[in-house]
Amino acid sequence: MGFFYFYTFIIQCKMNIKHYLDSTYLKTAAQANLSEKENTQVVVNCIQEAIDNDFKLIMIRPDKVALAKKMIQDAKSKVTIGTVIDFPLGNGTLEDKLVEAKQAIENGADDLDFVVDYEAFKRGEVDAVKEQVLQGTKLGLAHNKIVKWIIEVAALDNHQIVQLSTLIKNVVIANFAEKEYDKVFVKSSTGFYKTPEGVPNGATVATIKLMLENSFPLPVKAAGGVRTYEEAVEMVQLGIKRIGTSAAKAIATGEISNSDY
């Protein structure tokens, strides 16, 4: 009986896994070793792929949000648009974060993925980090947006992951209505953090478990390093609600991805 239910769960995940996927392309032209025109074409291709495959969301840089909005509207698609704020280091001022977020909202973003100032947190500047989370979340929810806080797990030890996940949870619970909780995520990674050779820089089972345990009742997004269907299913089984990946099509089709984030 147990195997039957497990098998049924896997089949259901396979049918619906694409609706967990935030298909992601966040490289600049320089990072991709492309011209601006070539890199924009990659973004266009990624947006179209998200539309064609009915992914949950397309995650792109802020300067490409308006482009995505037009393509999605023209296609009459239900794909939503996400963008990153203060990416990838998260060390901008609170004003910088809010200005960038306001512009993204004006351009048509549905999800705002803020990079929390995790280095400030590590320095003990807890009140400043709380204020970031409060004001960024308040702005997003006021405009009916999904807000996600990237904590960059590869830059933290386990104790810090627990502390920062808990901080975000506590700020939300203290300041917003329960009906808003499912609109504020704790997210694992940018996918761009540089780690020593071979060390994971994104979501792992161990870090996601810590985030789930300490951010509840807020949802969790696993991002960075999820590149196969099997890995995606494992994350869903753990309890995540979104997966950020540059390998969305490979995950959805069960193919092998050569994605590096």
C-alpha positions as CSV (number, residue, x, y, z in Angstrom):
1,M,0.0,0.0,0.0
2,G,2.8,2.4,0.9
3,F,4.5,1.8,-2.5
4,F,1.2,2.5,-4.3
5,Y,0.8,5.9,-2.7
6,F,4.4,6.7,-3.3
7,Y,4.1,5.7,-6.9
8,T,0.9,7.8,-7.3
9,F,2.6,10.8,-5.8
10,I,5.5,10.5,-8.2
11,I,3.1,10.3,-11.2
12,Q,1.2,13.4,-9.9
13,C,4.4,15.3,-9.6
14,K,5.4,14.3,-13.1
15,M,2.1,15.7,-14.4
16,N,2.4,18.9,-12.5
17,I,6.1,19.6,-11.9
18,K,6.3,22.4,-14.5
19,H,3.8,24.4,-12.4
20,Y,6.5,24.5,-9.6
21,L,9.1,25.8,-12.0
22,D,10.4,29.4,-12.1
23,S,12.3,29.1,-15.3
24,T,15.3,31.3,-14.8
25,Y,17.8,33.2,-16.9
26,L,19.8,35.8,-15.0
27,K,23.1,36.1,-16.8
28,T,24.2,39.5,-18.0
29,A,25.7,39.7,-21.5
30,A,29.2,39.8,-20.0
31,Q,28.6,36.8,-17.8
32,A,27.3,34.8,-20.8
33,N,30.1,36.1,-23.0
34,L,27.6,37.4,-25.5
35,S,26.8,40.8,-27.0
36,E,23.8,42.7,-25.6
37,K,21.8,41.8,-28.7
38,E,22.7,38.1,-28.4
39,N,21.9,38.0,-24.7
40,T,18.5,39.7,-25.3
41,Q,17.8,37.0,-27.8
42,V,18.5,34.3,-25.2
43,V,16.1,36.0,-22.9
44,V,13.5,36.1,-25.6
45,N,14.0,32.4,-26.2
46,C,13.6,31.7,-22.5
47,I,10.4,33.7,-22.3
48,Q,9.0,31.9,-25.3
49,E,10.0,28.5,-23.8
50,A,8.2,29.3,-20.6
51,I,5.1,30.3,-22.6
52,D,5.3,27.2,-24.8
53,N,5.7,24.8,-21.8
54,D,3.3,26.6,-19.4
55,F,5.8,27.0,-16.7
56,K,4.8,28.7,-13.5
57,L,7.0,31.8,-14.0
58,I,9.8,33.3,-16.0
59,M,12.6,34.8,-13.8
60,I,14.7,37.4,-15.5
61,R,16.7,40.5,-14.8
62,P,14.7,43.8,-14.1
63,D,15.6,45.4,-17.4
64,K,13.9,42.6,-19.3
65,V,10.6,42.6,-17.4
66,A,8.8,44.9,-19.8
67,L,9.9,42.7,-22.7
68,A,8.5,39.6,-21.0
69,K,5.2,41.4,-20.1
70,K,4.6,42.2,-23.8
71,M,5.4,38.7,-25.0
72,I,3.2,37.1,-22.4
73,Q,0.3,39.5,-23.1
74,D,0.6,39.0,-26.8
75,A,0.6,35.2,-26.4
76,K,-2.4,35.5,-23.9
77,S,-0.3,33.3,-21.6
78,K,-0.8,32.7,-17.9
79,V,3.0,32.6,-17.2
80,T,3.9,35.1,-14.5
81,I,7.0,37.2,-14.4
82,G,9.6,37.3,-11.7
83,T,12.6,39.5,-11.3
84,V,15.5,39.8,-8.8
85,I,16.1,42.9,-6.6
86,D,19.6,43.9,-5.5
87,F,21.0,40.9,-7.2
88,P,23.2,39.1,-6.6
89,L,25.0,40.5,-3.6
90,G,22.1,42.1,-1.7
91,N,24.4,44.7,-0.2
92,G,22.6,47.8,-1.6
93,T,20.8,50.2,0.7
94,L,17.2,49.8,1.6
95,E,16.4,52.8,-0.6
96,D,18.2,51.1,-3.5
97,K,16.1,47.9,-3.0
98,L,12.9,49.8,-2.9
99,V,13.6,51.9,-5.9
100,E,14.5,48.9,-8.0
101,A,11.4,47.0,-6.8
102,K,9.1,49.9,-7.6
103,Q,10.4,50.1,-11.1
104,A,10.0,46.3,-11.5
105,I,6.4,46.6,-10.3
106,E,5.7,49.4,-12.8
107,N,7.2,47.3,-15.6
108,G,4.9,44.4,-14.9
109,A,6.7,42.0,-12.5
110,D,4.5,39.6,-10.5
111,D,7.2,38.3,-8.2
112,L,10.0,40.2,-6.5
113,D,12.9,38.1,-5.4
114,F,15.0,40.3,-3.1
115,V,18.5,39.4,-2.0
116,V,18.6,40.0,1.7
117,D,21.8,41.6,3.0
118,Y,23.1,38.4,4.4
119,E,26.6,39.8,5.0
120,A,25.0,42.6,7.2
121,F,23.2,39.8,9.0
122,K,26.4,38.0,9.6
123,R,27.9,41.2,11.0
124,G,25.2,41.4,13.5
125,E,23.2,44.2,11.9
126,V,20.0,42.5,12.6
127,D,17.7,45.5,12.9
128,A,18.8,46.8,9.5
129,V,18.0,43.4,8.0
130,K,14.6,43.3,9.7
131,E,13.8,46.7,8.3
132,Q,14.7,45.5,4.8
133,V,12.4,42.5,5.1
134,L,9.6,44.7,6.5
135,Q,9.7,47.4,4.0
136,G,10.4,45.2,0.9
137,T,7.6,42.9,1.9
138,K,5.2,45.8,2.6
139,L,5.9,47.3,-0.8
140,G,5.3,44.0,-2.6
141,L,2.2,43.0,-0.8
142,A,0.7,46.5,-1.2
143,H,0.9,45.9,-4.9
144,N,-0.4,42.3,-4.7
145,K,2.9,40.8,-5.6
146,I,4.7,37.7,-4.4
147,V,7.8,38.5,-2.4
148,K,10.7,36.2,-1.9
149,W,13.8,36.7,0.3
150,I,17.0,35.1,-1.0
151,I,19.2,34.2,2.0
152,E,22.2,32.7,0.0
153,V,22.6,29.5,2.0
154,A,26.1,28.8,0.6
155,A,27.3,32.0,2.4
156,L,25.9,30.9,5.7
157,D,26.5,28.1,8.2
158,N,23.6,25.9,9.4
159,H,23.0,28.1,12.5
160,Q,22.9,31.2,10.4
161,I,20.4,29.6,8.0
162,V,18.2,28.8,10.9
163,Q,18.5,32.3,12.3
164,L,17.9,34.2,9.1
165,S,14.9,32.0,8.1
166,T,13.5,32.5,11.5
167,L,14.1,36.3,11.3
168,I,12.2,36.6,8.0
169,K,9.3,34.5,9.4
170,N,9.1,36.5,12.6
171,V,9.0,39.8,10.7
172,V,6.2,38.6,8.5
173,I,4.1,37.1,11.3
174,A,4.5,40.3,13.4
175,N,3.5,42.7,10.7
176,F,1.2,41.0,8.2
177,A,-2.1,39.1,8.2
178,E,-2.1,35.4,8.2
179,K,-3.8,35.4,4.7
180,E,-0.6,37.0,3.4
181,Y,1.9,34.4,4.6
182,D,1.7,32.3,1.5
183,K,2.8,35.3,-0.6
184,V,6.1,35.7,1.2
185,F,8.8,33.0,0.5
186,V,12.2,32.3,1.9
187,K,14.4,31.3,-1.0
188,S,17.7,29.4,-0.8
189,S,20.1,31.0,-3.3
190,T,21.0,33.3,-6.2
191,G,22.9,30.5,-8.0
192,F,25.7,33.0,-8.5
193,Y,27.5,32.7,-5.2
194,K,31.1,31.6,-5.7
195,T,32.1,28.6,-3.6
196,P,35.3,26.5,-3.5
197,E,35.5,23.8,-6.2
198,G,32.8,21.2,-5.9
199,V,31.0,22.7,-3.0
200,P,27.2,23.3,-3.7
201,N,26.3,26.9,-4.0
202,G,22.5,26.4,-4.1
203,A,19.7,24.3,-2.7
204,T,20.6,21.0,-1.0
205,V,18.4,18.6,0.8
206,A,20.0,19.5,4.1
207,T,19.7,23.3,3.7
208,I,16.1,23.1,2.4
209,K,15.1,21.0,5.4
210,L,16.5,23.7,7.7
211,M,14.7,26.4,5.8
212,L,11.4,24.5,5.9
213,E,11.6,23.8,9.6
214,N,12.4,27.4,10.5
215,S,10.5,29.5,8.0
216,F,7.1,27.7,8.5
217,P,4.3,28.8,7.9
218,L,6.0,30.8,5.1
219,P,6.6,28.8,1.9
220,V,10.1,28.0,0.6
221,K,11.6,28.3,-2.8
222,A,14.5,26.0,-3.7
223,A,16.9,27.7,-6.1
224,G,20.4,27.0,-7.4
225,G,21.5,23.5,-8.3
226,V,18.2,21.8,-9.1
227,R,18.8,20.5,-12.6
228,T,17.0,17.2,-13.0
229,Y,13.5,15.9,-12.7
230,E,14.5,13.6,-9.9
231,E,16.0,16.5,-7.9
232,A,12.9,18.6,-8.5
233,V,10.6,15.8,-7.3
234,E,12.8,15.4,-4.2
235,M,12.4,19.0,-3.4
236,V,8.6,18.9,-3.9
237,Q,8.5,15.9,-1.6
238,L,10.3,17.8,1.1
239,G,7.7,20.5,0.9
240,I,8.9,23.4,-1.2
241,K,6.4,25.4,-3.2
242,R,8.6,26.7,-6.0
243,I,11.8,25.7,-7.8
244,G,14.1,28.3,-9.4
245,T,16.1,26.7,-12.2
246,S,17.8,27.5,-15.5
247,A,17.0,23.8,-16.5
248,A,13.3,24.0,-16.4
249,K,12.7,22.4,-19.8
250,A,15.1,19.6,-19.0
251,I,13.3,19.0,-15.7
252,A,9.9,19.0,-17.3
253,T,10.9,16.6,-20.1
254,G,13.3,14.4,-18.1
255,E,16.3,15.3,-20.2
256,I,19.9,15.9,-19.1
257,S,20.8,19.6,-18.6
258,N,24.2,21.2,-18.9
259,S,23.0,24.3,-17.0
260,D,25.5,25.7,-14.5
261,Y,23.1,27.3,-12.1
